[in-house]
Amino acid sequence: MMDSLENALLQQGTMEEPAKKIYSSKQEVLERVKEIARSAEAPVKEELDLLKTVFYKLHLAERDAQMKEYLAKGGDPEKYVLLPDDTEEAFKAEMQIIKEKRAKIFLAQEEEKQENLAKKLEIIEKIKAMTTSPEEVNKSYQDFKALQQEWKEIKAIPADKANEVWKNYQLYVEQFYDLLKLNNEAREYDFKKNLEAKTKLCEAAEKLAEDTDVISAFHQLQDLHQQYREIGPVAKELREEIWARFKAASTIINKKHQQHFEDLRAKEEKNLADKTALCEKVEAINQTEYKQASDWENATKEVIELQNEWKKIGFAPQKMNVKIFERFRIANDTFFSNKAEFFKGLKDLYASNIAKKQELVEKAKALADSTEWKKTGDKLISLQKEWKKTGVVPRKQGDVLWKEFLTACNKFFDARNKQNAGTRSEEHTNLEKKRAIIAQLKELIENAGEGFQKKVQELTAQYNAVGHVPFKEKDKLYEEYHSVLNKVYKELRISNGKRHLNNFKNNLKNVAEQGTNALDNERGKLLRRYDQLRNEITTYENNLGFLNAASKKGNSLVEEMNRKVEKLKADLEIIKQKIKAIDAENK
């Protein structure tokens, strides 16, 4: 019902452009709404829409500021409650009064329009009756002028009847003038005055094209049209010409007015699209599951940034402006409500985790003075693993509990370390011994010579005879030692392979003296051995892919198999060289 009321008021020219005043507070908006509610004048819908939008923009900004201030002072997010706003309640009450007031005005205006319509129809009938008695026209001239004046004084009629009523009125007025048998001087004088008046209206309409305020120009044009209708006719031969001039000037203003609203609608549609996109972004954020407090803080920054973007966007189309704002407001309220709920649950989780950590602290303190080094050490390590699984707690409380827990653990381990100081000294001595042996192996590789293999065996035996080293150095030392061994075994394979190949070449002449078949037989044996070695290498390489290199046992086995593969490849190369030597001998 309100849409039809607003459209009717707009069509009858009772609506004005919205006030361009800038409001800086909700109280200012409320004061203006109260003023409208108590004014005798009809409320303007555009201004009401503007006041409503501005009020809730300020309302949302105020609530955001309160929330930020609360959090900045260290407030607990889950305890934050949106309190009722007395200003908002007063605003809604005043708007309801205005709504009822506008409904009454609308009904009164409609009733007045119907009365005005009846009056104008009565005037038309009277003029129509005058045109049916040509002989009485001159006598009824003064009555006719009185009817014209009465017509001018009658205000608005229903918009859907206005054009038809005016056409009928104009028709019978012109008929009356056509029948009027005034003397030529009076008749021409009347037409001349009417022409002068209509010419001035044409000039005024043409000047409106220069007005930069399109809306104002349009409203002024409506007034000119009303005046034009109320002026009597001009000479018959000039009627079309003067009307064409006035109509041409009107067309320019109407096109500018139409273009202005088309541009405005396009801009408002874009604003609506931009605001809809912001709503969708906040709604998407509401669909995301945040498990960490930091995630919620990052999301809050994003939502606040979207609110700032919203403030920079202008109005959406009139029918959607309040709706899209409500959608955005609801999305924001949902976000902050979900955030408060999360932090409420987080508080319960923190309480549970704090209780678990306190229990672990007490257990660690109870074990701190124990002298059962192995058993208690395992228990404390187990407690440390449990500590990692207890989950997060507020930093300040977490730091205090961790300090107590660590102090209890360190007390035990410091006592155990003091007790085991002698054992550690021996382990460091063993570490130096093994490093010395590794250094000798490296030097031996650089200066390989006679007795190389025997020296290697002696050094590896010495290395294996040395006891434990510090646990932290164990893996690093293991890798260094086996890296040197790999180089040693490679050097051994190369030396042995060269010596073996040289002996084979020296014996080829003796084999050749036994005949060509002897060399061919030897070559066939080598080819079969070559194929056998290739198959073994392939098998080893395939098996390597199935080993779990993550465990120490797996690492050891992988290294052993890699050494075997390297040896087999070296043997394969020797076989190839032997076959080449036989082929050279045959040539």
C-alpha positions in Angstrom: 0.0 0.0 0.0 2.8 2.4 0.8 4.4 2.0 -2.7 1.1 3.1 -4.3 0.9 6.0 -1.8 4.4 7.1 -2.6 3.9 6.9 -6.4 0.7 8.9 -6.2 2.4 11.6 -4.2 5.2 11.8 -6.7 2.9 12.0 -9.6 1.0 14.9 -8.1 4.2 16.9 -7.4 3.9 16.9 -3.6 7.3 15.3 -3.3 10.5 17.3 -3.3 14.2 16.5 -3.6 15.7 15.1 -0.4 17.3 17.6 1.9 21.0 17.9 1.3 22.0 18.5 4.9 24.8 16.4 6.2 24.0 14.7 9.6 26.9 13.9 11.9 25.0 12.1 14.7 22.0 9.9 15.2 20.5 12.5 17.5 20.5 15.1 14.7 18.7 12.6 12.5 16.2 11.9 15.3 15.5 15.6 15.8 14.8 16.1 12.1 12.4 13.1 12.1 10.6 14.5 15.2 10.3 17.8 13.4 8.8 16.1 10.3 6.4 14.1 12.5 5.0 17.2 14.2 5.0 19.4 11.1 1.8 20.3 9.3 3.5 19.8 5.9 3.4 16.5 4.1 6.5 14.3 4.7 8.8 13.9 1.6 9.6 10.2 1.0 13.0 10.8 -0.5 14.1 12.7 2.6 12.6 10.0 4.9 14.6 7.3 3.0 17.8 9.4 3.3 17.2 9.9 7.0 16.6 6.2 7.5 19.7 5.2 5.6 21.9 7.8 7.3 20.6 6.8 10.8 21.5 3.1 10.4 24.8 3.9 8.8 25.7 6.0 11.9 24.2 3.3 14.1 26.3 0.5 12.6 29.5 2.7 12.7 28.8 3.5 16.4 28.4 -0.1 17.3 31.6 -1.1 15.5 33.4 1.7 17.4 32.1 0.5 20.7 33.2 -3.1 19.9 36.7 -1.9 18.9 37.0 0.2 22.0 35.9 -2.7 24.2 38.5 -5.1 22.6 41.2 -2.4 22.7 40.8 -2.1 26.5 41.3 -5.9 26.8 37.7 -6.8 27.0 36.7 -10.5 26.7 35.0 -10.9 23.2 32.5 -13.5 24.4 31.2 -11.3 27.1 30.5 -8.4 24.8 26.7 -7.8 24.6 24.8 -5.5 22.2 22.7 -3.3 24.5 19.3 -1.8 23.4 19.7 1.7 21.9 17.1 4.2 23.2 17.8 6.5 20.3 17.0 3.7 17.8 13.7 2.9 19.6 12.8 6.6 19.6 13.6 6.8 15.9 11.4 3.8 15.1 8.5 5.3 17.1 8.8 8.6 15.2 8.9 6.9 11.9 5.7 5.0 12.7 4.0 8.3 13.5 5.2 9.7 10.1 4.0 6.6 8.4 0.5 7.0 9.9 0.5 10.7 9.1 1.4 10.0 5.4 -1.4 7.5 5.1 -3.9 10.1 6.4 -2.5 12.8 4.0 -2.7 10.3 1.1 -6.4 9.5 1.8 -7.2 13.2 2.2 -5.5 14.1 -1.0 -7.3 11.4 -2.9 -10.6 12.6 -1.6 -9.8 16.2 -2.5 -8.7 15.0 -6.0 -12.0 13.3 -6.5 -13.8 16.5 -5.5 -11.7 18.6 -7.8 -12.3 16.1 -10.6 -16.1 16.5 -10.1 -15.8 20.3 -10.1 -13.8 20.4 -13.4 -16.1 17.9 -15.1 -19.0 20.2 -14.1 -17.2 23.2 -15.6 -16.6 21.3 -18.8 -20.3 20.5 -19.0 -21.2 24.1 -18.5 -18.8 25.3 -21.3 -20.0 22.4 -23.5 -23.6 23.7 -23.0 -22.5 27.2 -24.0 -21.1 25.8 -27.3 -24.4 24.3 -28.2 -26.1 27.7 -28.3 -24.2 29.9 -30.7 -26.6 32.7 -30.5 -26.0 33.0 -26.7 -22.2 32.8 -26.9 -21.7 36.6 -26.8 -24.1 37.0 -23.8 -22.4 34.1 -21.9 -18.8 35.5 -22.4 -18.5 36.8 -18.9 -19.8 33.6 -17.5 -17.3 31.7 -19.6 -14.4 33.9 -18.2 -15.6 33.2 -14.7 -15.6 29.5 -15.4 -12.0 29.8 -16.7 -10.9 31.5 -13.5 -12.7 28.9 -11.4 -10.9 26.2 -13.4 -7.5 27.8 -12.6 -8.2 27.9 -8.9 -9.0 24.1 -8.7 -6.0 22.1 -7.6 -4.9 18.6 -8.5 -7.1 15.8 -9.8 -6.3 12.0 -10.1 -3.3 11.6 -12.4 -5.0 9.0 -14.6 -7.8 11.5 -15.5 -5.7 14.6 -15.8 -4.8 14.4 -19.5 -8.2 13.4 -20.7 -10.0 16.1 -18.6 -7.6 18.8 -19.9 -8.1 17.7 -23.5 -11.9 17.9 -23.1 -11.6 21.3 -21.4 -9.4 22.6 -24.2 -11.7 21.2 -26.9 -14.8 23.0 -25.6 -12.9 26.2 -24.7 -11.6 26.4 -28.3 -15.1 25.6 -29.6 -16.5 28.4 -27.5 -13.9 30.9 -28.8 -14.6 29.7 -32.4 -18.3 30.5 -31.9 -17.8 33.7 -30.0 -19.0 36.6 -32.1 -17.1 39.4 -30.4 -16.2 42.4 -32.4 -12.9 42.0 -34.3 -11.0 44.5 -32.1 -11.9 42.7 -28.8 -11.4 39.2 -30.3 -8.0 40.1 -31.8 -7.0 41.8 -28.5 -7.8 38.6 -26.5 -5.9 36.5 -29.0 -2.9 38.9 -28.9 -2.8 38.9 -25.1 -2.9 35.1 -25.1 -0.1 34.9 -27.7 2.1 37.2 -25.7 1.5 35.1 -22.6 2.3 31.9 -24.4 5.3 33.4 -26.1 6.7 34.3 -22.7 6.1 30.8 -21.5 8.0 29.5 -24.6 10.9 31.8 -23.9 10.9 30.7 -20.2 10.9 27.0 -21.3 13.7 27.6 -23.8 15.8 29.3 -21.1 15.4 26.3 -18.8 17.7 24.4 -21.1 20.6 26.4 -19.7 19.8 25.4 -16.1 22.3 23.0 -14.7 19.9 21.7 -12.1 18.0 19.2 -14.2 15.5 18.4 -11.4 14.7 22.0 -10.7 14.3 22.7 -14.5 11.9 19.8 -14.8 9.7 21.0 -11.9 9.7 24.5 -13.3 8.6 23.2 -16.7 5.6 21.5 -15.0 4.6 24.9 -13.7 4.9 26.4 -17.1 2.8 23.7 -18.6 0.1 24.3 -16.0 0.2 28.0 -16.9 0.1 27.3 -20.6 -3.0 25.2 -20.2 -4.8 27.9 -18.3 -4.1 30.6 -21.0 -6.8 30.9 -23.6 -6.3 30.2 -27.3 -4.5 32.3 -29.8 -5.5 33.0 -33.4 -6.4 29.8 -35.2 -3.6 30.1 -37.7 -1.0 30.5 -34.9 -2.2 27.7 -32.5 -0.1 24.9 -34.0 3.0 27.1 -34.4 3.0 28.3 -30.8 2.3 24.9 -29.4 5.1 23.4 -31.5 7.6 25.9 -30.1 6.6 25.2 -26.5 6.6 21.5 -27.1 10.1 21.6 -28.7 11.5 23.5 -25.6 9.7 21.0 -23.3 11.2 18.0 -25.2 14.7 19.2 -24.5 14.1 19.5 -20.7 12.2 16.2 -20.6 15.1 14.4 -22.3 17.6 15.9 -19.9 15.4 14.9 -17.0 15.0 11.4 -18.4 18.8 11.0 -19.0 19.5 12.3 -15.5 17.4 9.5 -14.0 18.7 6.9 -16.3 22.3 7.8 -15.3 21.2 7.9 -11.7 19.5 4.5 -12.0 22.6 3.0 -13.7 24.8 4.4 -10.9 22.4 3.1 -8.2 22.3 -0.3 -9.9 26.1 -0.4 -9.9 26.1 0.6 -6.2 23.6 -2.2 -5.6 25.9 -4.7 -7.3 28.9 -3.5 -5.3 27.0 -3.7 -2.0 25.6 -7.1 -2.9 29.2 -8.3 -3.5 30.2 -7.0 -0.1 27.2 -8.8 1.5 28.3 -12.0 -0.2 31.9 -11.6 1.0 30.7 -11.2 4.6 28.3 -14.2 4.2 31.2 -16.3 2.8 33.3 -15.3 5.8 30.4 -16.5 8.0 30.5 -19.9 6.2 34.2 -20.4 7.0 35.2 -22.4 10.0 37.8 -20.7 12.1 39.6 -22.8 14.7 42.2 -20.4 16.1 41.8 -17.0 17.8 44.3 -15.5 15.3 42.0 -16.6 12.4 39.1 -14.8 14.0 41.2 -11.7 14.5 42.3 -11.7 10.8 38.6 -12.3 9.7 37.6 -9.4 11.9 40.1 -7.1 10.2 38.7 -8.2 6.8 35.0 -7.6 7.9 35.9 -4.1 9.2 37.6 -3.4 5.9 34.5 -4.4 4.1 32.5 -2.1 6.3 34.8 0.8 5.3 34.3 -0.1 1.6 30.5 -0.1 2.2 30.6 3.5 3.6 32.3 4.7 0.4 29.5 3.4 -1.9 26.5 5.6 -2.6 22.8 4.8 -2.5 21.2 1.7 -4.1 17.9 1.9 -6.0 15.1 3.2 -3.7 13.2 -0.1 -3.4 16.4 -2.0 -2.5 18.4 0.5 -0.5 17.0 -0.4 2.9 16.8 -4.1 2.1 20.5 -4.4 1.0 21.5 -2.5 4.1 19.5 -4.9 6.3 21.2 -7.8 4.5 24.7 -6.3 5.2 23.8 -5.5 8.8 22.5 -9.0 9.5 25.7 -10.6 7.9 27.9 -8.4 10.2 25.8 -9.2 13.3 26.0 -12.9 12.5 29.8 -12.7 12.2 30.3 -10.9 15.5 27.8 -13.2 17.2 29.7 -16.3 15.9 32.9 -14.7 17.0 31.6 -14.2 20.6 30.3 -17.8 20.6 33.7 -19.1 19.6 35.6 -17.1 22.3 33.1 -18.4 24.8 33.9 -22.0 23.8 37.6 -21.1 23.7 37.4 -20.0 27.3 36.0 -23.4 28.3 38.7 -25.1 26.3 41.4 -23.0 27.9 40.1 -23.9 31.4 40.2 -27.6 30.5 43.8 -27.4 29.1 44.9 -25.3 32.1 43.6 -28.1 34.4 45.5 -30.7 32.4 48.8 -28.8 32.5 48.4 -28.1 36.3 48.0 -31.9 36.8 51.2 -32.5 34.8 53.1 -29.8 36.8 52.1 -31.6 40.1 53.3 -35.0 38.7 56.6 -33.5 37.6 57.1 -31.9 41.0 56.5 -35.2 42.7 59.2 -36.9 40.6 61.8 -34.1 40.8 63.7 -35.6 43.8 63.6 -39.2 42.6 67.0 -41.1 42.2 65.6 -43.9 40.0 67.3 -42.4 37.0 66.1 -44.6 34.2 62.5 -45.2 35.4 61.9 -41.6 36.4 63.6 -40.2 33.3 61.2 -42.2 31.1 58.2 -41.0 33.1 59.3 -37.4 32.8 59.8 -37.7 29.1 56.3 -39.3 28.9 54.9 -36.3 30.8 56.6 -33.9 28.3 55.0 -35.7 25.4 51.6 -35.4 27.2 52.3 -31.7 27.7 52.5 -31.1 24.0 49.1 -32.8 23.5 47.2 -30.7 26.1 46.5 -27.9 23.7 46.8 -24.1 23.9 46.1 -21.9 26.8 46.4 -18.1 27.3 50.0 -17.0 26.9 50.5 -15.5 30.4 49.1 -18.5 32.2 50.8 -20.9 29.8 54.2 -19.3 30.5 53.8 -19.6 34.3 52.8 -23.3 34.1 55.5 -24.1 31.6 58.1 -22.5 33.9 57.0 -24.6 36.8 56.9 -27.8 34.8 60.3 -27.1 33.2 61.9 -26.3 36.6 60.7 -29.6 38.0 62.0 -31.6 35.0 65.3 -29.7 35.0 65.8 -30.4 38.7 65.7 -34.2 38.1 67.8 -34.2 34.9 70.4 -31.9 36.4 70.8 -34.3 39.3 71.0 -37.3 36.9 73.5 -35.5 34.7 75.7 -34.8 37.7 75.6 -38.4 38.7 76.5 -39.5 35.1 79.3 -37.0 34.6 82.0 -39.7 34.7 80.2 -41.7 32.0 80.0 -38.8 29.7 83.7 -38.0 30.1 84.5 -41.6 28.8 82.1 -41.1 25.9 83.8 -37.9 24.8 87.2 -39.8 25.0 85.7 -42.5 22.7 84.4 -39.8 20.3 88.0 -38.4 19.9 89.4 -41.9 19.3 86.9 -42.7 16.6 87.4 -39.3 14.9 91.2 -40.1 14.9 90.6 -43.5 13.2 88.3 -41.8 10.6 91.1 -39.3 9.9 93.6 -42.2 9.4 91.2 -43.8 6.9 90.9 -40.6 4.9 94.7 -40.2 4.8 95.0 -43.9 3.8 92.8 -43.2 0.7 95.0 -40.4 -0.4 98.2 -42.5 -0.1 97.0 -46.0 -1.1 99.8 -48.4 -1.6 101.1 -51.8 -0.6 99.2 -53.4 2.3 96.3 -51.0 1.7 93.6 -53.7 2.4 95.4 -55.0 5.5 95.7 -51.5 7.0 92.0 -50.9 6.3 91.0 -54.1 8.1 93.2 -53.1 11.2 91.6 -49.6 11.4 88.0 -50.9 11.1 88.8 -53.4 13.8 90.1 -50.6 16.1 87.0 -48.5 15.4 84.6 -51.3 16.3 86.5 -51.9 19.5 86.0 -48.4 20.8 83.0 -48.0 23.2 80.0 -45.6 23.2 80.1 -42.0 22.2 77.8 -39.1 23.3 74.3 -39.7 22.0 74.0 -36.4 20.2 77.1 -37.1 18.2 76.2 -40.7 17.4 74.3 -40.3 14.1 76.7 -37.6 12.7 79.7 -39.9 13.5 78.0 -42.9 12.0 77.4 -41.1 8.7 81.0 -39.7 8.5 82.5 -43.2 9.2 80.5 -45.0 6.6 81.1 -42.3 4.0 84.8 -42.9 4.4 84.4 -46.7 4.3 82.5 -46.3 1.0 85.4 -44.4 -0.5 87.8 -47.0 0.9 85.9 -50.0 -0.6 85.7 -48.2 -3.9 89.4 -47.6 -3.9 90.0 -51.3 -3.1 87.7 -52.4 -5.9 89.5 -50.2 -8.4 93.0 -51.4 -7.4 92.0 -55.1 -7.4 90.1 -54.7 -10.7 93.1 -53.2 -12.5 95.4 -55.8 -11.2 93.0 -58.6 -12.1 92.5 -57.2 -15.7 96.3 -56.9 -16.2 96.8 -60.5 -15.2 94.0 -61.5 -17.6 95.6 -59.7 -20.5 99.0 -61.2 -19.8 97.5 -64.7 -19.9 95.5 -64.2 -23.2 98.6 -65.1 -25.3 98.8 -68.5 -23.5 95.1 -69.1 -24.2 95.4 -68.0 -27.8 98.2 -70.6 -28.4 95.6 -73.3 -27.5 93.7 -72.3 -30.7 90.9 -69.9 -31.8 88.3 -72.0 -30.2 89.9 -71.4 -26.8 89.5 -67.7 -27.1 85.9 -68.0 -28.2 85.1 -70.3 -25.3 86.6 -67.8 -22.9 84.5 -65.0 -24.5 81.3 -67.1 -24.2 81.9 -67.6 -20.5 82.5 -63.9 -20.0 79.2 -63.0 -21.8 77.3 -65.4 -19.6 78.9 -63.9 -16.5 78.1 -60.4 -17.9 74.3 -61.3 -18.2 74.3 -62.8 -14.8 75.8 -59.6 -13.2 73.3 -57.4 -15.0 70.4 -59.5 -13.6 71.8 -59.3 -10.1 72.2 -55.5 -10.3 68.6 -55.2 -11.5 67.4 -57.4 -8.7 69.2 -55.3 -6.0 68.0 -52.0 -7.4 64.4 -53.2 -7.4 64.7 -54.4 -3.8 66.1 -51.1 -2.8 62.8 -49.5 -3.7 61.0 -51.6 -1.1 63.2 -50.8 1.9 62.1 -48.4 4.6 65.0 -45.9 4.8 63.3 -44.2 7.8 64.6 -46.5 10.4 68.3 -47.0 11.4 68.1 -50.6 10.5 66.7 -49.7 7.1 69.5 -47.1 6.6 72.2 -49.7 7.4 70.7 -52.3 5.0 70.3 -49.7 2.2 74.0 -48.7 2.6 75.1 -52.3 2.5 73.0 -53.1 -0.6 74.3 -49.9 -2.3 77.9 -51.1 -1.7 77.0 -54.4 -3.2 75.5 -52.8 -6.3 78.6 -50.6 -6.7 80.9 -53.7 -6.5 78.7 -55.6 -9.0 78.9 -52.6 -11.4 82.7 -52.5 -11.0 82.9 -56.3 -11.7 80.6 -55.7 -14.8 83.0 -53.1 -16.1 86.0 -55.5 -15.7 84.0 -58.2 -17.7 83.4 -55.6 -20.5 87.2 -54.8 -20.6 88.1 -58.5 -20.7 85.7 -59.1 -23.7 87.3 -56.1 -25.5 90.7 -57.6 -24.8 89.7 -60.9 -26.4 88.2 -59.2 -29.4 91.5 -57.2 -29.9 93.5 -60.5 -29.6 91.3 -62.2 -32.3 91.9 -59.3 -34.7 
